[in-house]
């Protein structure tokens, strides 16, 4: 007789990696201080975080979270639909809508919940959702939950996108969903062309700007960077990257956001974002306005690292951002490189198949506004040493 737990009992690959001493996930850090963390009592330079503006350790952000907790407690203990809705939530939504140039915004407890709730609310069985093949997993899951027809197009390939769009009946509801800044490749969506095609084929367009918000468009995101705020229908982002908090939001026309508010199951049936996380995100937004030098600095640091890594002989793909992949193309070589860097005091992320297709395994590195030149020079020197040690350069 079949046992649904057989798949669990037969899953051994991770335990073999742990036993073999080459498992690169769920690494326990005893301290995380922004640009540096502590691993097994040793300080390492953190180059694997999404803390792009370094705001998790900003005094104003920490103070806002503490104050909100003292005044309003640790949790709302309920859905926003019922008892968990705060004035603080609405204040943040108004400021976010203004920040991204849209009529209205709606905050969720996580970025994952935004994509699950928004896409499944907007897309019905008779509609089609069109996804870039490299969009975040939460977008794919939201599309699956919608029960609509899912079509994929080759990454940033406009011919592929137009082929998909041209094959959909004109009277069918269509939503294109792309990332603004792709989290693995560090490259931008071709939003000018995607926007053009969305208008040509009467499709709506949603941009997940989880990684681009705070970096591009003077901090207003990838859509603002391209000057397409009025052309993109929905803008999504998270608080767990540049905002130094936890949560996420969707922004768009007031009536569309109102509809999502009453139909997104991940919002209605989930406890609301905590006072601390809400206040921290709002404080981070204020810091972005008051300290634009952080936005300039994170892009300068990204450029420094891209230039340095290319000079050393590494393949960084099409990155034009502070997210800089090191393309390796093999699981074990990627893990070996990851361990070599960690042993030399630099923490990055090992990205293996099936998270990326076979042959595209990589080390994901990302840089912060708060990384110093001294730290970045040490990282480059470490990459050179580790790269030669395992034969990558």
N, C-alpha and C positions, 0 to 999 in steps of 0.2 A: 504494500500500500504506500502511495506517495506521501511524503511528509514535507510540508512547505518549509520546514527548517533545514532540509537537506542542503539547500544552497548556502546556508550559513555555516553548517558543519563542514562543508566541503571547501569553504573559502579559506585558503591557506597562504596565498601569495604575500599578504601583508605580514603575517606572523613569521614567514620564512625570511623576509627582509629585516624584520626586527631582530630575529635570532642571528642573522648574518651580519648585523651591525651596519646596514646600509639603508635603513628606513628613514626617509627625509621629511616625514610629516608629523603633526601633533608634537612639535618640539616644545619642551617646557622651558619657559623663560622665567627667571626669578625676579626680573625687573625689566621694565620697558620705559626708557627715559627719552623717547623721541628718536634722536639720531643714534643712540647707543642702547643696547640691551645687555643683560647678563645671562649667560648660558653656562651652567655648571661652574659657577663662580668666576667665570672669565668674561671680561667686557668685550663685546663685539660691535662693530659698526653695522647699524641696521640699514640694509639696502633692499629690504623686501617688504616695506610697509607702504600703505596708501595714504599715509599722513603727510600729504604733499606740501602743505603750508606749515607743518610743524605745530598745529594749533592744539593738539592734545595736551601739551604742556604749557600753553599760554596762560598767564596769570588771570586774565579776564575771563577766559573760558572756564577754567577750574573754579574760579570764584562764583561765576553764574550758576554752575551746576550745584555747588555746595549751598548757595543761598536758596535756590529753588527747592532743594531737598529739605532744608530746615523749615521753610515756610509752607511747603505743600506736600511733604512726605516723599516716600520712596517710590510709590506706584499709584496709578489711578484706579487700579483693581477692577477695570471694566472696559467695555468697548466704548468708543466715542459715540456710537449710535444710541447708547443708553446712558450710563452714569459717568463715563470716563472722559468727558469732553471739557476742556479747560479754556478759559479766556486766553491763556498763554499759547495754546495751540492755534487759535484764530489770529493772534497777533503775529506769530511766526509766519502763518500762511499769507497774510497781507504783505509782509515784508519780502517773502520769497517771490510772490507774484510780481511785485514791483522790480525785484532784482533781475528776473529773467524776462520782463517785459510782456507779461500775460495778464489777462483780466482776473484770473483766480488761480489758487493753488490749494492742494489738499495733502496733508501729511499723513504718513503711515508709520508703523512702528519699525519697519525695516525696509530696505530697498528691494529685497526679494518680494515682500508683500505688495509693493507698488506694482511691479510688473505682473505678478500673478493676478492681482485684483483688477488692474486697469484693462489689460488685454482680454481677460475672460469676461469683463463687463461689456466692453465695446464690440467684441466679435461674437456673432451668433453662428449657428450651424450653417446658415445660408451664405455667410461671408467668407472672405479669403484674407489671411494674414500672410504677408510676404516678408521673409527674414533673410538678412545677410547670413551666410553660413558660419560667420564667426561671432555672432551676437552672444551675449551672456546667457548662461544656462537658464536663468530666471525668466528670460524672454521666451525661450523655447517652452518652458514649463507653463507659462501663462497662455501661450498659443495652444498647447495641448488641452489645458483646462477649458478653453473657450469652445471646444468641439467644432470649431470652424475648419475650413480647408487650409492646410499649411503648405506654402510653397517656399522654396529656398533659392537664392541666387548666389553665384560665386562671389567671394569676398571682394567688395569694392569694384566689381566688374559691371559696368553700366550696360554693356551689350547683353549680359546675362540677365540683368534686372529687366531690361526692356523686353526681352524674349518672354520672360515670365508674365509681365504685365499685359503684353499683347495677346497672350493666350487665355486671358480671363474675360468672360463675357462683360460687355460694357455696363450692363445694368446690375452687376454684382458689387456689393459693398467690399471695399478693399482698404486695408491698412498696411503700410510699409513700416517696419520697425528696424532701426539700425542703432548701433552704438555711435556716439559722437567721437569719442576717443577709445580705440580698442585696447582692452586691458592687457592683452598678451603681446601684441605686435607694436603697441605704442604709436600706431598710425591713425590718421583721421579719416572719418567717412567722407566720401566725395559729395558733401551735402549740396553744393550748387547743382550738380547734375541729377542727384536723387530728387531734389525739389522740383526741378524741371520735369522729370519723368512722372512724378506724382501728380503734377498739374495736368500733364498731357493725357494721362490715363485716368484722371478723376479719382485718384486714391488719396486717402489721408496719410499723414506722415507723423510718426512718433520717433523722437530721438532720446535714447537712454544716454544721458550725459553724466553718469556716475563718476567717471574719471576725468572728464574735461572741465567740469565745474570747478572754479577756483584757479584754473590753470590758463585757459584760453579766454579770449574776449574780455581782457582786463578783469578776469574772474567771473564774468557773467556766463561763460561756457562756450562750447563749440558753435552753437547756433548763432550766438552774438558775434563770434570770431568771423563767421562768414557773412554777417549782416543779413541773416535770414529769419529773424525773430517773427516777423509777420507772415512768413511763408510756411513755417513748421507748425503743425497743429497742436502737438503735445510735446512738452519737454519734461523729462524725468531726471531726477538725480537722487543721490543718497547723502546721508550725513556722516557716513563712516569713512569717508576719504578726506577731502579738503576741509569739511566742516568739523572734523575732530570729535564726532559724537556717534549716535546710532539712530537710524531712522531713514526716512526718504520722503519724497514728494513728487506729485505730478502737477503740471501747470498747463493751462489752456483757456479756452473760452469759458465764461462763467456757467453757461447752461450745460456744457459738456462735463465740467467738473462737478456740477450739481447732480447730474445723472450718475456719474461714477460713485459719488458719495453715497448714493442710495442703492447701488447695485454691486459694488466691489465686495465680494464675500470675505476677502482677506482683511478688509477694514472693519466690516460690520461684525464679524465673528472673532475678532482678536482684540486683546486688551490694548489700550491706546499707549502711545509713546509717553515715557515717564517725564515728570516735571524737569528732572535733571538733564535728560537728553535734549528736551525741547529748549531749555534755557541755554545749554551749551551750544547748540546749533545757532541760536539767535545771536549769542555773543560772538561766535565765529564769523557770522555774516557781518557784524559790526566791525570786527578786526579787518576783514577783507576790504571794507570801505575806508578804514582809517589808516591801514598799513599796506598800500599797494606795492610797496617795495618787496613784500613777500612773494607776490605774483611774479614780479620781474626776476627775483632771485631764483625761484624754482625753475624757471625756464633757462636761466643762465647756467644753473647747475646741470640741467639736462643736456644742454649743448656741450658743456665741458666734458661730460662723461661720454656722450656719443662720439665726439671728436677723438678723445683719448682711447676709447676702446677700438675704434676703427684703426687708429694709428698703430695699436698693438697687434692688429691682424685678426680681430674678432669680427664675426658676421652679425650685425645688429638688425638685419632686415630693412624694413622701411620706416623705422621709428623716426619721429620728428618731435618727440615729447620727453618729459622726464621718466617715462616708462621705456626702458631700454632692454630688449631681449638679447640674449647671447644664444644664437642658434647653434645647436650641436647635432641633433638628428638621431640620437640613440639613447635608450633609457639608461643603461649602465654607465655610459660615458658622462651623461648628464649628472647622475648621482655621484659619480667619482669627482666631478668638478665641484659639485655642491659641497661635498665633504671637505675637499681640499681648501676651498675658500673659507668654510667655517673653522677649520683647524688653524687657519692663518688669521682669524679674527674678523671675517666679513660674512654677514648673513644675507643670503639671497633666497629665492624660491626655485625649487626644482619642479618643472612642469613636464609631465610625462604623458604618454598615450594611456588612455583614450582622451585625456583632457585636451590634447592637441593630436592631430593625425600623426601616424607613424612616419618618421622621417623629419618631423618638425619639432621634436623634443627640444626644450630650451631651458636656460636659466632666466628667470624674470627678475630684472633689477629695476628699482624705482628710487627716485631721489627726492629729497625734501628741500624746502627753502632754508631750513636750519642746518643743513650739512655745511660744514666749513670747508674752505679750500684745503686745509691740512688733512681733513678726513677724506676728502675726495681723492687727493693725491695718494694717500695711503691705500685707498681702495684700488686705484689704477695699478699701483706697484704690486699689490696682492694679486690682482688678476694676471699680471705679467708673470709673477712667480708661480702661481698655481697653474696657469695655462701651459707654461713650459714643463712643469712637473708632470702633467698628465697628457702632454702632447697635443694640446689644442692649438698652440701657436708655435 
